[in-house]
């Protein structure tokens, strides 16, 4: 039997890196729990439309929304179409004025004279103010966004008129500046303001300053730019950053619909770096096409899980457009707001201006210790599959020294981003594999001890005489130990990547799908180095020789079909990982997920609780009961899925580390129970077949 020795020096270095990772984990947890304030936002226009639909006073609706929990109103750049609709200004095409002149609808003598004298051009747009302050603001905005060369100012009687060279249909829907009359309404109603300015083609440093000067004396909670680019992109991002820093404004970035990173606005990364990641918050809004399909209760649960699991600190709520049974539309939406707010407060959140992370980056020495520990783990794995390397511990340490120096220098000088990412990737793959390998070696030792005792005493057959209760107990203990060893990898993964750029998802873990496959390959190689699954009577058959023999085996149609089913299952497992697979989740699974969310602190992953952990229990039991090695092999591979999934959970760096930890813990116990139940079922089924 091949005997692999665990290099104690490598184990000590891994332990040292683990301690460094724990220190980083503690610091990260402190940073995360201090960021617990959520801004509850609704669009200004949505609440105004709700008031109009219900036939209620707008100020009264605002007061009720504030009482229910809304803390900020989102206010966008206005348009001439919107101002015309609300009667603040009038924008009309020259062709329409001339048409009304001929059909008699234009009754003003002064305007009729303007048409008669040729002062009205049918291809131009004419803007007149009914509110002088708003008109002056519109004039200022048009001069900045259209340019003075396209605007003529003249008078019709004592009324000043703007003539603009533009196509009416599109022009009146172009963005102007933020409307101060809406800002005033929001401020007077006691709300903070989530400003949503947009970029424009004639943007200059002075016009950027004008945008932010208009926000002076208003309680701005965050700035979330509207449209595909940041104000000032690409040439004047530094001016935007300067104005935001001067006013200590928080930048809100919109989470992508895939729930990964952000809706891509040109210039957002440059601006975020310019103002500092400690002034950035993540915003989420339930997609427009999805919300009508949701029940109010489902939407409320969505917000709670979103804020807890994805570091969302700006909740942009949309209005439900259909009333709940027995409620008015206003009552439906107020209930939605109120219950969402109460659920968040019950989870420890406060409501107000969006919380942000401190500018956290761990100590470089701690980071180096983590990376060196990962390198040691990689060398340890190689020594556990290569007899030659296992026998040469001096060579192992030489390799460790060289790789550690190469990895440490970039990190110590403040770089090494790719090295850290590689270390995180290795952590996610190596430590669950090492946990499984250690269990394999432990089980080999138990079986060897059993054979020796059987030789000494023919009446003593330890493995065969284990009761079903003992098998369950030993299997459950093995799962807990392996889970703890896998969690070492989680600490390493967190230690390698933890910083504010990962918390906010400017940087993300790469290789999620590969992390589901690579551990299976690594465990398979280690398994074949220890056991012969083709012919158990032959000992010490190299892994490559076994693989060659397996490929040359003749199989039945039945075996081929079973293999095809297993392969299809693996494809589904990999495709379902991440956020971009597009593979739908069944209604039954959604119901199970919702139930698990209610039962546990953090919903355990289905692949752990229903597959990987039960398979681990069965794999250990199969070894103890001396099942054929081929069965043990497939169960071990399945068990690896559960262990690697526990570590891979920590690759989602936006999720608080404590929640990721609890997600793993919450999956082990029920997974072990399911595995124990399967053992009992198989035990009693076997007894029934024997007629006992």
ABEGO torsion letter per residue (X at the ends): XBBBBBBAAAAAAAAAAAAAAAAAAAAAAAAAAABABBBBBBBAAAAAAAAAAAGBBAAAAAAAAAAAGBABBBBBBBBAAAAAAAGABBBBBAAAAAAAAAAGABABAAAAAAAAAGABBAABBBBBBABAAAAAAAAAAAAAAAEAAABBBBBBEABBBBBBBBBAAAAAABBBBBBAAAAAAAAAAGBBBBBBBBBBAABBAAAAAAAAAAABGBBBABBBBBEABBBGOAAAAAAAAAAAAAAGBBBBBBBBAAGBEBBBBBGAAAAAAAAEAAABBBBBBBBAAAAAABBAAAAAAAAAAAAAAAGBABBBBBBBABBBBGBBAAAAAAAAAAAAAAAAAAAGBBBEBBBBBBBBBBBAAAAAAAAAAAAAAAAAAAAAABAAAAABAAAAAAAAAAAAAAAAAAAAAGBGAAAAAAAAAAAAAAAAAAAAAAAAAAAAAAAAAAAAAAAABAABBAAAABBAAAAAAAAAAAAAAAAAAAAAAAAAAAAAABBAAAAAGABBBBGAAAAAAAAAAAAAAAAAAABBAABAABBGBBAAAAAAAAAABBBBAAAAAAAAAAAAAAAAAAAABEAAAGBBBBAAAAAAAAAAAAABABBBBAAAAAAAAAAAAAAAAAAAAGBBAAAAAAAAAAAAAAAAAAAAAAABAABBAAAAAAAAAAAAAAAAAAAAAAAAAAAAAAAAAAGX
